[in-house]
Amino acid sequence: MNGPEILVGFDPGLRLFVPHTRRGGATPVVTDGVSTLGHVVESLGVPLTEVGALVVDGHEVPASHIPAAGETVGVRAVERPQEVPGAPLRFLLDVHLGTLARRLRLLGVDAAYESTDIGDPALATRSAAEKRVLLSRDRGLLRRRELWAGAFVYSTRPADQLRDVLDRFRPELRPWTRCTACNGLLRQATKDEVADRLEHGTHRTYDVFAQCLDCGRAYWKGAHHDQLVAIVERALADYADHG
């Protein structure tokens, strides 16, 4: 770039995305005179999905603003909880977030998930077509223009990822209502209705079942139920009715 010079400073919450040399306050950035402020911010490493507001000389401006020489820009992080207007809150997770998807479904959150790598264009297109918030740790994916909405997942640990998403979006929690395998809704089922899906030991030991309306998978309080209960109880204690 070889044009107007501006000063750009980032909120502390965005420091993960910017070089160490830009973390101490507003630093000079030379622009090309035609690119939007949104493009400039993304070129510095910050996806616009993580930006709550762009403030120029004390006034909020849109991402389409063309910077002028001498302007001071403040890049603010998304406020939490974040509102997503225009559609019911639903998510789409990329191939690397399978455990997070299953935990969101466990809590009754609508979380579509691609178990194979279908490519960034297809993911972004699905986000737009179904009006789903795309969750990813891929910054390049979150910069795609066809994306409807997106959010960077900050941790690599599923427990922290879940807390991050629940804290940011505060979705309605309805535990035990979705299939953790396919995201379909569950219904109560009798033992006879799911008998063909049960091993003999399970058929003999358990009496309370649920079944997915979409894929037909059967659920019961098996060996890992206590671990799932702990996840649900922690989420409800921290985030239920706090939105």
N, C-alpha and C positions, 0 to 999 in steps of 0.2 A: 504494500500500500504506500502511496505517496500523495497525501492530501492533508486535510485539516487534522490538527492534533487535538485530542480531547483527553480528559482525565477520567479514569474509570476505577471505581472502588466497589468491592464485593462484600456482602454480608458475611459474617463468620460462618454461617451455615453452608455457604457455597465454597468454602476454601478447599474442599476435597477436589474440586474440579479445576482450580487455577494453579499456575506455577507458584512456587514459594516466593518468587520475586514480586508477586502481585498480592500477597496476603497481608501486607502491613498497612494498607490504606490506598487512597487513590493514586494510580500511576499513569503515566502518559501512554496513549495509544494513538498511533498514526492511522487514520482511516483513508479511504480512497475517494471520499466525497460523494459517492453515489449509493453505497451499500446502506441498508437499514441498520438501525441500532440493534435489532434482534440478530441480524447476521453478524454484526461485530461481536456481540456477546457470545454467540455460539462459536465464533472463530477463536475466542479466547478460552474455550473449553467447557462452557456452561450450557447444558441443554435448556431451552426455554421452558420445558416442562417443570423445571426447578425454580423458575423465576416468578416471584409474586408480583413485583412491580419494578418498573424502570423510572427512575426519578432524575430529571435533568434540571440542574440549577434550582432545585426545590419544588419542581412541578412534575407530576406523573405524566408520562408520555406513552403512546403505544409502541409496540415493537417495530412498527413501520416508520417510525421517526428517522429522518436523515440527520445524523450528527453534524453540527457546525463547529468551526474552530473555536476553541476556548471553553467549550461546554464541560461541565462537571457532571458525571453520570454516577448515580448510585444504583447498584443492582441488588435488589432485595430478594430474600428467599421466600418461598411460598409460605403463607400463613397457615397455621394448623388450628383447628381442623379445616381442611380445604374443601370448598364447595365445588361440585361438578354439576353445572346447570344443564338442563335440556334433555335429560334422560334418566331413567332409573340407574342407580349406581351399580355397575357391573364391571368385572375385570376380565382381562385377557393376559395370560402369562406366557412368557417365551419358554423355550425348551429346557432352559437351565433352572427353572423354578418349580419343578414338580412337587417337591415337599411342601413348599409354601402354598401351592394350589390345593393340595389335599387338606392342609390345615384350615385354609379359608373355607373350603367346602364343609369340613367338619363343623364349622361354626354357622353354617347355613348361608354363607356368602356366595353369590353367583360368580364363579371363577372358572372361566373357560381356560383350557390349557392345551398347548400344542406339544405332544410327546415326541414329535419328530421335528427336525429343523426344516421348516417350509420356506425359509428365506425372509429377509427383512421386508421386501415389498409386499408379500402376501400377508404378513402379520399386520403391517400398518393398514393395509386395505381392509382386513377383517375388523380391525379396531374401528375404522370409519363406518363400515357397513353395519356393524352391530352396535355402534356407539358404546364401546367398551374402553375403559381406561387400561392402557397397555402398561404392564409392569415388567421392568427389565433392568439388568445391569449393563446393558449395551448402550453407551452414549450415542453412538452413531444411529442406532435404531430409533432412539427417542428424538432425533433431529429430523426425521423424515416428515416431509410436508403433508403427506396424505393422512398422517396420524390424526385421529379424533381427539384423543387426550392420552397423556402418559405420565409415568412417574418412575424415577430412578429408585431402585431398591438398594439401600446403602450398605447392608451387611451381607456377608456370605453365610451366616448362621441362621437356619430356619426359624429358631425361636425369636431372634432379634428381627428378622425380616417380618414376621407376623406382627410383632409389637409396632414396628415402624408403619406398616400399612394400616393397622387399626388406629394408631394415633393420628395418622395423617388424614384419613378419610372418614373415620368413625361410621363404618357401615352398620346397618341393622344386623344384629346377631340372632340367629334362629338355629341353635345347635341341633344336630341329629336330624336335620330335615333334608340333607342333600347326599347324594352318592359321592363318596370320595374318589371313586374310580372314573365317573363320567360326568359329574355335575348335575345329573338328573335329580328330580324330586323323589323322596321316599314316601312309602305308605306302610302302615301296619300290615302284617301278613300272618296268616296262620302257619303252623308247622306243615300242614298238608300242602299248602300252596307252594312252599319252597322245598318240599321234601326231595325233589329230584336234583337239587343243588347242594345238598348236605351230605357230608360223610357220615358214616354210621355213628361214630362217637359224638359228633355234634348233634345228630338227630336224637340220640338218647339223652344227652345232657342238658340241652337248652329247650325252652318253651316259648320265648318271646322273640319275635323276628320282625324285621322290616325288609321291604324289597324296593328296588329302584324301578320307577315307572318306565324308564327309558331302556336300560340295559338288562334289567331283570336280576341283577346281583342281589343276593340275600345278605342280611346283616343280623348279628346277634352279639351279645355281651361276651366276647371271647377273651382269650388270654391277655390281649393288649388293652382291654377296655379301661383299666385303671389309669394307664398312661394317657389315653384319650380324654378321660374325665378330668385329669389334671390340667390339660391344655384348655379344655372348655371352661373349667372353673376359674382359671387365672384370667382368661379373656373376659369373662362375664364380670369378674370382680373389678377389673381395670377399666373396661370400656362400655359395658352395657348401660344404656340410658344416660350416657355422658355426652352424647352428640348434640 
